[in-house]
Amino acid sequence: MSKNIQPELIKILKTNIGADGVNSVNSREIYEYLDLGKGQYSRWVKNNLIDLFVENEDYIGVRHNVEGNHVKSY
């Protein structure tokens, strides 16, 4: 009998963009959930977020450390 495994849901967080409190998700979590190619996050986020939406209105960028590298997530 096969076991039906449900994928873990992407966390929805409360975030401020300017003075507005909004529901938000981490674009890296979406990328991982979609099981897209390793090392292609920057290209994917540029084509699907940065080129289509307005920073600090529709999304914010956050710098943090991933495996010893300083990166920007959205």
N, C-alpha and C positions, 0 to 999 in steps of 0.2 A: 504494500500500500504506500503510495507516495504522500509525502507530507506537503501540504499547501503552505508555503512560506510567504508571508506578507512583507513587502519592503517597508523599511522604517520611513515614517513620514518626515518631511522637511519641517524643521521648527519654525514657527511664526513668532517673531519678536516684536515688541513695541519699540519704535525708534523715532527720534525727532529729526525732521528735515525742516530746518528753519525753526519756526515757532509751532509747527504742526506735529502732533503725535500721530504716527501712522503704523500700520502693520507692515512688517518687512520680513524678508528672507535673505539668507546669505547666498550670493550667486555661486560660490564654490560648492555649497551643498547641492544646489540644483545641478551643477555640472557633474558632480560625482553621482548623484541620483540617476542622471541620464546615461551614466556609464560611457561617457565620451572618452576619446583618446587621451592618454597621458601626455602631458606636455603641450597641449593645445588650448589650455584655458584662456590665455591672453588673446589669442585669435578669436576664440568663441565669444568672449565677453565683449570684445571690440565690435564684432559683427552683430551681436544680438542685444547689446545694451548701450554701449558708448555712442555708436553711430546712430542710434534710433531715439535716444531719450536725452533729457537735459540734466546734467549733474547739479546737485543741490536743489533740484525741484522734483525730479522723478526718482533719483537714487543718490546715495552718498558713497564716497570712497573711504575705506578705512585701511590704514597701514598696520601690519602686524608681522610676526615672525612665524614662518612655516618651515619646519625642518632646518632651522639655522639660516634661512634666507628672509630678508625683509621684502615683503610683497604687499600689494594693494588688492583688497577684495572690495566688492560692491554689494 
